[in-house]
Amino acid sequence: MGISDTIEEFIKELFEEEDLIEIQRNDLAEQFKCVPSQINYVIATRFKPSQGYYVESKRGGGGHIRIKKINITKSSYFMHIINSIEDYLTGQEVDIFISNFLSYDLISEVEAKLLKVATSDNVLKIAQPERDRIRANIFKNMLVNLIE
């Protein structure tokens, strides 16, 4: 387990008792014997709104990071994704979405395969940029139908 994983796990354990935590960046860096930018990296990549967290950061001498865990339902998460997808979506972007859905237990393996197959270049045998536009429409429509 790398240092980033260890820091992430430590922060997530703090949420077992509270939905709002406040940490001192420098204190945490000292505890894990790393630079403060490592703490920033972990917060920025593993505690995003799309992952169910709201982060407020105050820099400076008494700087702190306040993280609030927000309860995101499957429906609200999918609606957020649908609204964030623009007119075009690449196959790689679809793969990232599907990977995230699986890691958050929002879809089953079967649903993941169906999303992947329906939006693959093997099915969408048309020229760019039309392929990515149709892929975006198919993906959004499939997500709407996964909303409970």
C-alpha positions in Angstrom: 0.0 0.0 0.0 1.5 3.4 -1.0 1.5 6.5 1.0 -1.4 8.0 -0.9 -3.5 4.9 -0.1 -2.5 5.1 3.6 -3.5 8.7 3.8 -6.8 8.1 2.1 -7.6 5.2 4.4 -6.7 7.3 7.5 -9.0 10.2 6.4 -11.8 7.8 5.5 -11.6 6.2 9.0 -12.2 9.7 10.4 -15.6 9.7 8.7 -16.7 6.6 10.7 -17.7 9.0 13.5 -18.5 12.3 11.8 -19.8 13.5 8.4 -17.6 16.6 8.7 -13.9 16.5 9.5 -11.2 19.2 9.8 -7.6 18.4 9.4 -4.4 20.4 9.5 -2.4 19.8 6.3 1.0 20.3 7.9 0.1 18.1 10.9 -1.0 15.3 8.7 2.1 15.6 6.5 4.2 15.4 9.6 2.3 12.4 10.9 2.8 10.5 7.6 6.3 11.9 7.1 5.6 13.4 3.7 5.3 16.8 2.1 2.1 18.8 2.5 1.6 18.7 -1.3 1.2 14.9 -0.9 -1.8 15.6 1.3 -3.2 18.1 -1.3 -2.8 15.4 -4.0 -4.7 12.8 -2.0 -7.5 15.3 -1.2 -7.7 16.5 -4.8 -7.9 13.1 -6.4 -9.7 11.0 -3.8 -12.2 13.3 -2.1 -14.0 15.0 -5.0 -17.7 15.9 -5.2 -18.3 13.1 -7.7 -17.0 10.7 -5.0 -19.3 12.1 -2.4 -17.2 14.8 -0.7 -17.2 18.5 -0.4 -13.7 20.0 0.3 -13.0 23.5 1.7 -9.4 24.5 2.0 -7.8 27.4 3.8 -4.2 28.0 3.2 -1.7 29.9 5.3 -0.3 29.7 8.8 -3.4 28.2 10.5 -4.5 26.5 7.3 -6.8 23.6 7.4 -8.8 21.3 5.2 -12.5 20.7 6.0 -14.1 17.7 4.3 -17.8 17.0 4.4 -19.1 13.6 3.3 -22.3 14.0 1.3 -24.7 11.2 0.7 -25.1 10.8 -3.0 -27.7 8.4 -4.3 -27.3 6.4 -7.4 -30.0 8.5 -9.1 -28.4 11.8 -8.2 -24.9 10.6 -9.2 -26.1 9.4 -12.6 -28.0 12.7 -13.2 -24.9 14.6 -12.3 -22.9 12.5 -14.9 -25.6 12.9 -17.5 -25.7 16.6 -17.1 -21.9 16.9 -17.2 -21.5 15.0 -20.4 -21.3 17.3 -23.3 -22.3 16.6 -26.9 -19.3 14.3 -27.6 -17.9 11.4 -25.6 -14.9 9.2 -26.5 -14.5 5.5 -25.9 -11.8 6.2 -23.3 -14.1 8.6 -21.4 -16.8 5.9 -21.3 -14.3 3.4 -19.9 -13.4 5.8 -17.1 -17.1 6.4 -16.2 -17.7 2.6 -16.2 -14.7 2.0 -14.0 -15.9 4.6 -11.5 -19.4 3.2 -11.5 -18.0 -0.3 -10.7 -15.7 1.0 -8.0 -18.6 2.8 -6.3 -20.9 -0.3 -6.7 -23.4 1.6 -8.8 -23.6 -0.9 -11.5 -23.1 -4.7 -11.9 -20.5 -6.3 -14.0 -23.3 -7.2 -16.5 -24.5 -3.6 -16.7 -20.8 -2.5 -17.2 -20.4 -4.9 -20.1 -23.6 -3.7 -21.7 -22.6 -0.1 -21.4 -19.2 -0.9 -22.9 -20.5 -3.0 -25.8 -23.3 -0.5 -26.7 -20.8 2.4 -26.9 -17.8 0.6 -28.4 -16.1 1.6 -31.7 -17.0 -1.9 -33.0 -20.7 -1.0 -32.9 -20.3 2.6 -33.9 -18.7 2.1 -37.3 -19.1 5.7 -38.5 -16.6 8.5 -38.9 -15.5 11.0 -36.3 -16.9 13.3 -34.8 -20.3 11.8 -35.4 -19.2 8.6 -33.7 -18.5 10.4 -30.4 -21.7 12.4 -30.6 -23.8 9.2 -31.0 -21.8 7.5 -28.3 -22.7 10.4 -25.9 -26.4 10.1 -26.7 -26.4 6.3 -26.3 -24.5 6.5 -23.0 -26.7 9.2 -21.5 -29.8 7.3 -22.5 -28.6 4.1 -21.0 -27.7 5.9 -17.7 -31.2 7.4 -17.6 -32.6 3.9 -17.8 -30.4 2.8 -14.9 -31.8 5.4 -12.6 -34.1 3.8 -10.1 
